[in-house]
Amino acid sequence: MRPPAGCQRCGTCCRQGGPALHGPDRALLSSGQLRVDDLITVRRGELAFQPLSACPEPVDHEFLKLKGRAGTWSCAFYNETTEGCTRYPDRPLACRVLDCTDTEPILDIAGQDLLTRFDCLGLDDPLLPLMHQHEEQCPCPDLQAISLVLKGVVGRAEMLAGLEQSVLLDLAFRSRLTAPFHLSVDLELFYFARPLFQLLVPLSILCVNTPDGLRLRYQEH
């Protein structure tokens, strides 16, 4: 039996992750209803949930989305107690069109007219050239290829060693900018996306402190 039309307030979509932002959502930023530190950048190649998908997949194009809460992807504006949205009147386009009983509208806009961090910044933003530099020096690795190598033994140690150097480079790049530009963690996630070591966690690659410094460890299941 087909469920009744309209939201049943189950919270599944909100817990799975905040929505991606589309062109019309630029008005929420210009009006102050959303701030850049409410957002997180998802770079090309990162793993993220696509609309209605059951598991994260590598994304083809960079986009912005509402940040998560308490170390999860659950939308920061979702209220677990009331099972509702704290920004409902000013919710983004994807939230407005999403209806789990009629998926056509959300699928129609999926991947279309996506906003990126570069759409939200002026050409005179002092961090802009550094963002481009970071993209060149610390790109998102091919996470699918990494996952395939991890399933075997051949090449795993060499790959982890290379990733370790990339993680250290990424962290060093970020640490040089935090104080001069007064970057909070939330602003860092907007300007430079998540650190590389966080992208590796879903692949069971953990960054650990050792007497010799930070090292990557693969936890086999």
Stockholm file with secondary structure:
# STOCKHOLM 1.0

chainA/1-221         MRPPAGCQRCGTCCRQGGPALHGPDRALLSSGQLRVDDLITVRRGELAFQPLSACPEPVDHEFLKLKGRAGTWSCAFYNETTEGCTRYPDRPLACRVLDCTDTEPILDIAGQDLLTRFDCLGLDDPLLPLMHQHEEQCPCPDLQAISLVLKGVVGRAEMLAGLEQSVLLDLAFRSRLTAPFHLSVDLELFYFARPLFQLLVPLSILCVNTPDGLRLRYQEH
#=GR chainA/1-221 SS CCCCSSCCCCCHHHHHCCCBCBGGGHHHHHTTSSCGGGEEEECTTCEECCTTCSSCEECSSCEEEECBSTTSSSBTTEETTTTEETTGGGCCHHHHHCCTTCCHHHHHHTTSSBCCGGGGSCTTCTTHHHHHHHHHHSCCCCHHHHHHHHTSSTTHHHHHHHHHHHHHHHHHHHHHHHTTTTCCHHHHHHHSCSCHHHHHGGGTEEEEEETTEEEEEECCC
#=GC SS_cons         CCCCSSCCCCCHHHHHCCCBCBGGGHHHHHTTSSCGGGEEEECTTCEECCTTCSSCEECSSCEEEECBSTTSSSBTTEETTTTEETTGGGCCHHHHHCCTTCCHHHHHHTTSSBCCGGGGSCTTCTTHHHHHHHHHHSCCCCHHHHHHHHTSSTTHHHHHHHHHHHHHHHHHHHHHHHTTTTCCHHHHHHHSCSCHHHHHGGGTEEEEEETTEEEEEECCC
//
